[in-house]
Amino acid sequence: MSDTGYWLPFERSHTCGDINDKRVGETVYLMGWVAKVRKLGGLRFIDLRDRYGKVQILVDPSNADVDASTKSLRMEDVIAVEGVVQARPDEMTRDDSPSGTVEVAAARVVMLNKSEVPPFTITDNVKANEDLRLKYRYLDLRRRPMADKMVLRHRVILTYEAEAEELTSEQVVRKLFDHVEVP
């Protein structure tokens, strides 16, 4: 059970942004939102996203439990994944992502929360009008451009507080929360 009272299958070991070629061969425990599900040549690929980045999860159909637990996945479902980081084949690497040279071969996938169909897609270039985005601002804040703005605002406030409170930079870095103000 987590500190907040919810049952979790395991504790997260890394964020999606931590996964790179230096972690090849490591067993990792990830949690995040499903950004995309693709099926190619009998294999299922899941793009898993958290606030720190995105990583590709490989589901091999020979692992019946994992295959069955991922068949009904759709965008914005929340899952926990246990797997081993492995290098992608050379022809499948992507230079546009820090995790573009690796993928996580899933050994276990647990559904933490099934999502309803979102009112707009959670992508960087959303085509929803502003009224809809404001109505569902909690979803809009998952988009990278919006999240980056919130983090920048948080850092500015921390810097101001550090000067006001004369905190050391190490004390400022240890604050693991973001300042968020809503109307």
CYANA upper distance limits for C-alpha pairs under 8 A (distance plus 0.5 A):
  1 MET  CA      5 GLY  CA      6.35
  1 MET  CA      6 TYR  CA      6.06
  1 MET  CA      7 TRP  CA      4.79
  1 MET  CA      8 LEU  CA      6.19
  2 SER  CA      6 TYR  CA      5.88
  2 SER  CA      7 TRP  CA      6.55
  2 SER  CA      8 LEU  CA      6.76
  8 LEU  CA    112 LEU  CA      8.31
  9 PRO  CA     80 ALA  CA      8.11
  9 PRO  CA    110 VAL  CA      7.87
 10 PHE  CA     29 TYR  CA      7.86
 11 GLU  CA     29 TYR  CA      7.44
 12 ARG  CA     28 VAL  CA      8.33
 12 ARG  CA     29 TYR  CA      5.40
 12 ARG  CA     30 LEU  CA      5.76
 12 ARG  CA     31 MET  CA      6.95
 13 SER  CA     28 VAL  CA      6.45
 13 SER  CA     29 TYR  CA      5.53
 13 SER  CA     30 LEU  CA      7.09
 14 HIS  CA     18 ASP  CA      6.48
 14 HIS  CA     19 ILE  CA      7.86
 14 HIS  CA     28 VAL  CA      7.04
 14 HIS  CA     29 TYR  CA      6.88
 14 HIS  CA     30 LEU  CA      6.55
 15 THR  CA     19 ILE  CA      7.68
 15 THR  CA     30 LEU  CA      6.75
 15 THR  CA     31 MET  CA      8.02
 15 THR  CA     50 ASP  CA      7.55
 15 THR  CA     52 TYR  CA      6.89
 15 THR  CA     53 GLY  CA      7.96
 16 CYS  CA     30 LEU  CA      7.29
 16 CYS  CA     31 MET  CA      8.49
 16 CYS  CA     32 GLY  CA      8.47
 16 CYS  CA     48 LEU  CA      7.84
 16 CYS  CA     49 ARG  CA      6.97
 16 CYS  CA     50 ASP  CA      6.61
 16 CYS  CA     52 TYR  CA      6.62
 16 CYS  CA     53 GLY  CA      5.54
 16 CYS  CA     54 LYS  CA      5.75
 16 CYS  CA     55 VAL  CA      6.10
 17 GLY  CA     50 ASP  CA      8.37
 17 GLY  CA     52 TYR  CA      5.27
 17 GLY  CA     53 GLY  CA      4.58
 17 GLY  CA     54 LYS  CA      6.70
 17 GLY  CA     55 VAL  CA      7.95
 17 GLY  CA     98 PRO  CA      8.02
 17 GLY  CA     99 SER  CA      7.93
 18 ASP  CA     52 TYR  CA      8.40
 18 ASP  CA     53 GLY  CA      8.38
 19 ILE  CA     23 ARG  CA      6.92
 19 ILE  CA     55 VAL  CA      7.58
 19 ILE  CA     85 VAL  CA      8.23
 19 ILE  CA     98 PRO  CA      8.32
 19 ILE  CA     99 SER  CA      6.31
 19 ILE  CA    102 VAL  CA      8.22
 20 ASN  CA     24 VAL  CA      7.97
 20 ASN  CA     98 PRO  CA      6.77
 20 ASN  CA     99 SER  CA      5.30
 20 ASN  CA    100 GLY  CA      8.23
 20 ASN  CA    101 THR  CA      7.59
 20 ASN  CA    102 VAL  CA      6.72
 21 ASP  CA     87 ALA  CA      7.38
 21 ASP  CA     99 SER  CA      7.79
 21 ASP  CA    101 THR  CA      6.87
 21 ASP  CA    102 VAL  CA      6.50
 23 ARG  CA     85 VAL  CA      6.83
 24 VAL  CA     84 VAL  CA      8.08
 24 VAL  CA     85 VAL  CA      5.33
 24 VAL  CA     86 GLN  CA      5.51
 24 VAL  CA     87 ALA  CA      6.88
 24 VAL  CA    102 VAL  CA      7.95
 25 GLY  CA     84 VAL  CA      6.48
 25 GLY  CA     85 VAL  CA      5.88
 25 GLY  CA     86 GLN  CA      6.51
 26 GLU  CA     84 VAL  CA      6.03
 26 GLU  CA     85 VAL  CA      6.17
 27 THR  CA     82 GLU  CA      7.63
 27 THR  CA     83 GLY  CA      6.00
 27 THR  CA     84 VAL  CA      4.85
 27 THR  CA     85 VAL  CA      7.00
 28 VAL  CA     81 VAL  CA      8.49
 28 VAL  CA     82 GLU  CA      6.33
 28 VAL  CA     83 GLY  CA      6.08
 28 VAL  CA     84 VAL  CA      6.58
 28 VAL  CA     85 VAL  CA      7.64
 29 TYR  CA     80 ALA  CA      7.71
 29 TYR  CA     81 VAL  CA      6.18
 29 TYR  CA     82 GLU  CA      5.10
 29 TYR  CA     83 GLY  CA      7.20
 30 LEU  CA     80 ALA  CA      6.16
 30 LEU  CA     81 VAL  CA      5.62
 30 LEU  CA     82 GLU  CA      7.02
 31 MET  CA     48 LEU  CA      8.41
 31 MET  CA     50 ASP  CA      7.78
 31 MET  CA     78 VAL  CA      7.81
 31 MET  CA     79 ILE  CA      6.22
 31 MET  CA     80 ALA  CA      4.82
 31 MET  CA     81 VAL  CA      6.72
 32 GLY  CA     48 LEU  CA      6.44
 32 GLY  CA     49 ARG  CA      5.83
 32 GLY  CA     50 ASP  CA      5.31
 32 GLY  CA     78 VAL  CA      6.05
 32 GLY  CA     79 ILE  CA      6.31
 32 GLY  CA     80 ALA  CA      7.26
 33 TRP  CA     48 LEU  CA      6.21
 33 TRP  CA     49 ARG  CA      5.66
 33 TRP  CA     50 ASP  CA      6.73
 33 TRP  CA     75 MET  CA      7.94
 33 TRP  CA     76 GLU  CA      5.53
 33 TRP  CA     77 ASP  CA      6.09
 33 TRP  CA     78 VAL  CA      5.07
 33 TRP  CA     79 ILE  CA      6.97
 34 VAL  CA     46 ILE  CA      7.26
 34 VAL  CA     47 ASP  CA      6.49
 34 VAL  CA     48 LEU  CA      5.34
 34 VAL  CA     49 ARG  CA      6.74
 34 VAL  CA     73 LEU  CA      8.14
 34 VAL  CA     74 ARG  CA      7.19
 34 VAL  CA     75 MET  CA      5.62
 34 VAL  CA     76 GLU  CA      5.47
 34 VAL  CA     77 ASP  CA      5.92
 34 VAL  CA     78 VAL  CA      6.81
 34 VAL  CA     79 ILE  CA      7.73
 35 ALA  CA     46 ILE  CA      7.91
 35 ALA  CA     47 ASP  CA      5.74
 35 ALA  CA     48 LEU  CA      6.21
 35 ALA  CA     49 ARG  CA      6.53
 35 ALA  CA     75 MET  CA      5.79
 35 ALA  CA     76 GLU  CA      6.69
 35 ALA  CA    122 ILE  CA      8.27
 36 LYS  CA     46 ILE  CA      6.26
 36 LYS  CA     47 ASP  CA      5.58
 36 LYS  CA     48 LEU  CA      7.98
 36 LYS  CA     74 ARG  CA      7.60
 36 LYS  CA     75 MET  CA      6.30
 37 VAL  CA     44 ARG  CA      7.59
 37 VAL  CA     45 PHE  CA      6.23
 37 VAL  CA     46 ILE  CA      5.06
 37 VAL  CA     47 ASP  CA      6.94
 37 VAL  CA     73 LEU  CA      7.81
 37 VAL  CA     74 ARG  CA      7.22
 37 VAL  CA     75 MET  CA      8.01
 38 ARG  CA     44 ARG  CA      6.23
 38 ARG  CA     45 PHE  CA      5.59
 38 ARG  CA     46 ILE  CA      6.96
 39 LYS  CA     43 LEU  CA      6.18
 39 LYS  CA     44 ARG  CA      4.89
 39 LYS  CA     45 PHE  CA      6.63
 40 LEU  CA     44 ARG  CA      6.85
 40 LEU  CA     45 PHE  CA      8.18
 42 GLY  CA     60 ASP  CA      8.40
 42 GLY  CA     61 PRO  CA      7.42
 43 LEU  CA     58 LEU  CA      7.71
 43 LEU  CA     59 VAL  CA      6.53
 43 LEU  CA     60 ASP  CA      6.00
 43 LEU  CA     61 PRO  CA      6.81
 44 ARG  CA     58 LEU  CA      6.64
 44 ARG  CA     59 VAL  CA      5.51
 44 ARG  CA     60 ASP  CA      7.29
 44 ARG  CA     61 PRO  CA      8.21
 45 PHE  CA     56 GLN  CA      7.06
 45 PHE  CA     57 ILE  CA      6.12
 45 PHE  CA     58 LEU  CA      5.42
 45 PHE  CA     59 VAL  CA      6.65
 46 ILE  CA     56 GLN  CA      6.16
 46 ILE  CA     57 ILE  CA      5.41
 46 ILE  CA     58 LEU  CA      7.11
 46 ILE  CA     59 VAL  CA      8.27
 47 ASP  CA     54 LYS  CA      7.10
 47 ASP  CA     55 VAL  CA      6.25
 47 ASP  CA     56 GLN  CA      5.10
 47 ASP  CA     57 ILE  CA      6.67
 48 LEU  CA     54 LYS  CA      6.06
 48 LEU  CA     55 VAL  CA      5.90
 48 LEU  CA     56 GLN  CA      6.66
 48 LEU  CA     57 ILE  CA      7.34
 49 ARG  CA     53 GLY  CA      6.35
 49 ARG  CA     54 LYS  CA      4.84
 49 ARG  CA     55 VAL  CA      7.11
 50 ASP  CA     54 LYS  CA      7.00
 51 ARG  CA    142 ARG  CA      7.71
 51 ARG  CA    144 ARG  CA      8.39
 51 ARG  CA    147 ALA  CA      8.11
 54 LYS  CA     99 SER  CA      7.80
 55 VAL  CA     99 SER  CA      6.39
 55 VAL  CA    100 GLY  CA      8.25
 55 VAL  CA    103 GLU  CA      7.10
 55 VAL  CA    104 VAL  CA      8.12
 56 GLN  CA     99 SER  CA      8.37
 56 GLN  CA    102 VAL  CA      8.17
 56 GLN  CA    103 GLU  CA      5.53
 56 GLN  CA    104 VAL  CA      6.85
 57 ILE  CA    103 GLU  CA      6.21
 57 ILE  CA    104 VAL  CA      5.27
 57 ILE  CA    105 ALA  CA      6.50
 57 ILE  CA    106 ALA  CA      6.84
 58 LEU  CA    103 GLU  CA      7.08
 58 LEU  CA    104 VAL  CA      6.37
 58 LEU  CA    105 ALA  CA      5.24
 58 LEU  CA    106 ALA  CA      6.40
 59 VAL  CA     63 ASN  CA      8.32
 59 VAL  CA     66 VAL  CA      7.35
 59 VAL  CA     67 ASP  CA      6.91
 59 VAL  CA    105 ALA  CA      6.87
 59 VAL  CA    106 ALA  CA      6.14
 60 ASP  CA     66 VAL  CA      8.32
 60 ASP  CA     67 ASP  CA      7.32
 60 ASP  CA    105 ALA  CA      8.20
 60 ASP  CA    106 ALA  CA      8.20
 61 PRO  CA     66 VAL  CA      8.19
 61 PRO  CA     67 ASP  CA      5.79
 62 SER  CA     67 ASP  CA      8.16
 63 ASN  CA     67 ASP  CA      6.55
 63 ASN  CA    107 ALA  CA      8.20
 64 ALA  CA     68 ALA  CA      6.45
 65 ASP  CA     69 SER  CA      6.68
 65 ASP  CA    108 ARG  CA      8.14
 66 VAL  CA     70 THR  CA      6.73
 66 VAL  CA    106 ALA  CA      7.71
 66 VAL  CA    107 ALA  CA      7.29
 66 VAL  CA    108 ARG  CA      6.21
 66 VAL  CA    109 VAL  CA      6.34
 67 ASP  CA     71 LYS  CA      6.75
 69 SER  CA     73 LEU  CA      8.45
 69 SER  CA    109 VAL  CA      7.05
 69 SER  CA    110 VAL  CA      7.61
 69 SER  CA    111 MET  CA      8.05
 70 THR  CA    109 VAL  CA      7.75
 73 LEU  CA     77 ASP  CA      7.10
 74 ARG  CA    115 SER  CA      8.31
 75 MET  CA    115 SER  CA      8.04
 75 MET  CA    117 VAL  CA      8.25
 76 GLU  CA    114 LYS  CA      8.36
 76 GLU  CA    115 SER  CA      6.23
 76 GLU  CA    118 PRO  CA      8.19
 77 ASP  CA    111 MET  CA      8.06
 77 ASP  CA    112 LEU  CA      8.32
 77 ASP  CA    113 ASN  CA      6.38
 77 ASP  CA    114 LYS  CA      5.37
 77 ASP  CA    115 SER  CA      5.26
 78 VAL  CA    111 MET  CA      6.78
 78 VAL  CA    112 LEU  CA      5.85
 78 VAL  CA    113 ASN  CA      5.47
 78 VAL  CA    114 LYS  CA      7.02
 78 VAL  CA    115 SER  CA      7.92
 79 ILE  CA    109 VAL  CA      7.25
 79 ILE  CA    110 VAL  CA      6.08
 79 ILE  CA    111 MET  CA      5.09
 79 ILE  CA    112 LEU  CA      5.60
 79 ILE  CA    113 ASN  CA      7.43
 80 ALA  CA    109 VAL  CA      6.22
 80 ALA  CA    110 VAL  CA      5.63
 80 ALA  CA    111 MET  CA      7.04
 80 ALA  CA    112 LEU  CA      7.24
 81 VAL  CA    106 ALA  CA      6.96
 81 VAL  CA    107 ALA  CA      8.09
 81 VAL  CA    108 ARG  CA      6.26
 81 VAL  CA    109 VAL  CA      5.11
 81 VAL  CA    110 VAL  CA      7.03
 82 GLU  CA    106 ALA  CA      6.40
 82 GLU  CA    107 ALA  CA      6.11
 82 GLU  CA    108 ARG  CA      5.55
 82 GLU  CA    109 VAL  CA      6.99
 83 GLY  CA    104 VAL  CA      6.16
 83 GLY  CA    105 ALA  CA      5.70
 83 GLY  CA    106 ALA  CA      4.78
 83 GLY  CA    107 ALA  CA      5.38
 83 GLY  CA    108 ARG  CA      7.24
 84 VAL  CA    104 VAL  CA      5.85
 84 VAL  CA    105 ALA  CA      5.80
 84 VAL  CA    106 ALA  CA      7.33
 84 VAL  CA    107 ALA  CA      8.06
 85 VAL  CA    102 VAL  CA      7.12
 85 VAL  CA    103 GLU  CA      6.25
 85 VAL  CA    104 VAL  CA      4.89
 85 VAL  CA    105 ALA  CA      6.86
 86 GLN  CA    102 VAL  CA      6.06
 86 GLN  CA    103 GLU  CA      6.06
 86 GLN  CA    104 VAL  CA      6.53
 86 GLN  CA    105 ALA  CA      7.39
 87 ALA  CA    101 THR  CA      6.48
 87 ALA  CA    102 VAL  CA      4.85
 87 ALA  CA    103 GLU  CA      6.85
 88 ARG  CA     92 MET  CA      6.65
 88 ARG  CA     93 THR  CA      6.54
 88 ARG  CA    101 THR  CA      6.00
 88 ARG  CA    102 VAL  CA      5.42
 88 ARG  CA    103 GLU  CA      6.67
 89 PRO  CA     93 THR  CA      7.16
 90 ASP  CA    101 THR  CA      8.47
 92 MET  CA    101 THR  CA      8.38
 93 THR  CA    100 GLY  CA      5.93
 93 THR  CA    101 THR  CA      5.32
 93 THR  CA    102 VAL  CA      8.02
 94 ARG  CA    100 GLY  CA      4.89
 94 ARG  CA    101 THR  CA      6.74
 95 ASP  CA    100 GLY  CA      6.42
 95 ASP  CA    101 THR  CA      8.15
 96 ASP  CA    100 GLY  CA      7.36
 99 SER  CA    103 GLU  CA      7.82
119 PRO  CA    132 LEU  CA      8.40
120 PHE  CA    126 VAL  CA      7.83
120 PHE  CA    127 LYS  CA      8.23
120 PHE  CA    128 ALA  CA      6.78
121 THR  CA    126 VAL  CA      6.99
122 ILE  CA    126 VAL  CA      7.38
122 ILE  CA    139 LEU  CA      7.61
122 ILE  CA    140 ASP  CA      7.44
122 ILE  CA    142 ARG  CA      7.36
122 ILE  CA    143 ARG  CA      6.23
123 THR  CA    143 ARG  CA      6.31
123 THR  CA    144 ARG  CA      8.16
124 ASP  CA    143 ARG  CA      6.19
124 ASP  CA    144 ARG  CA      6.47
124 ASP  CA    145 PRO  CA      6.82
128 ALA  CA    132 LEU  CA      6.99
128 ALA  CA    133 ARG  CA      7.09
129 ASN  CA    133 ARG  CA      6.92
130 GLU  CA    134 LEU  CA      6.51
131 ASP  CA    135 LYS  CA      6.65
132 LEU  CA    136 TYR  CA      6.82
133 ARG  CA    137 ARG  CA      6.04
133 ARG  CA    139 LEU  CA      8.27
133 ARG  CA    140 ASP  CA      6.41
134 LEU  CA    140 ASP  CA      8.16
136 TYR  CA    140 ASP  CA      6.94
137 ARG  CA    141 LEU  CA      6.52
138 TYR  CA    142 ARG  CA      7.62
139 LEU  CA    143 ARG  CA      8.03
140 ASP  CA    146 MET  CA      7.44
141 LEU  CA    146 MET  CA      5.74
141 LEU  CA    147 ALA  CA      5.99
142 ARG  CA    146 MET  CA      7.53
142 ARG  CA    147 ALA  CA      6.64
143 ARG  CA    147 ALA  CA      6.56
144 ARG  CA    148 ASP  CA      6.44
145 PRO  CA    149 LYS  CA      6.90
146 MET  CA    150 MET  CA      6.88
147 ALA  CA    151 VAL  CA      6.71
148 ASP  CA    152 LEU  CA      6.62
149 LYS  CA    153 ARG  CA      6.66
150 MET  CA    154 HIS  CA      6.61
150 MET  CA    178 ASP  CA      8.20
150 MET  CA    179 HIS  CA      8.47
150 MET  CA    180 VAL  CA      7.82
151 VAL  CA    155 ARG  CA      6.68
151 VAL  CA    178 ASP  CA      7.27
152 LEU  CA    156 VAL  CA      6.78
153 ARG  CA    157 ILE  CA      6.82
153 ARG  CA    179 HIS  CA      8.27
154 HIS  CA    158 LEU  CA      6.64
154 HIS  CA    178 ASP  CA      6.02
154 HIS  CA    179 HIS  CA      5.72
154 HIS  CA    180 VAL  CA      8.04
155 ARG  CA    159 THR  CA      6.58
156 VAL  CA    160 TYR  CA      6.77
157 ILE  CA    161 GLU  CA      6.58
157 ILE  CA    179 HIS  CA      8.16
158 LEU  CA    162 ALA  CA      6.41
158 LEU  CA    172 VAL  CA      7.15
159 THR  CA    163 GLU  CA      6.81
159 THR  CA    172 VAL  CA      8.19
160 TYR  CA    164 ALA  CA      6.67
161 GLU  CA    165 GLU  CA      6.29
161 GLU  CA    166 GLU  CA      8.37
161 GLU  CA    167 LEU  CA      8.44
162 ALA  CA    166 GLU  CA      5.75
162 ALA  CA    167 LEU  CA      5.21
162 ALA  CA    168 THR  CA      7.62
162 ALA  CA    169 SER  CA      8.18
162 ALA  CA    172 VAL  CA      7.13
163 GLU  CA    167 LEU  CA      7.26
167 LEU  CA    171 GLN  CA      6.60
167 LEU  CA    172 VAL  CA      7.16
168 THR  CA    172 VAL  CA      7.00
169 SER  CA    173 VAL  CA      6.70
170 GLU  CA    174 ARG  CA      6.82
171 GLN  CA    175 LYS  CA      7.44
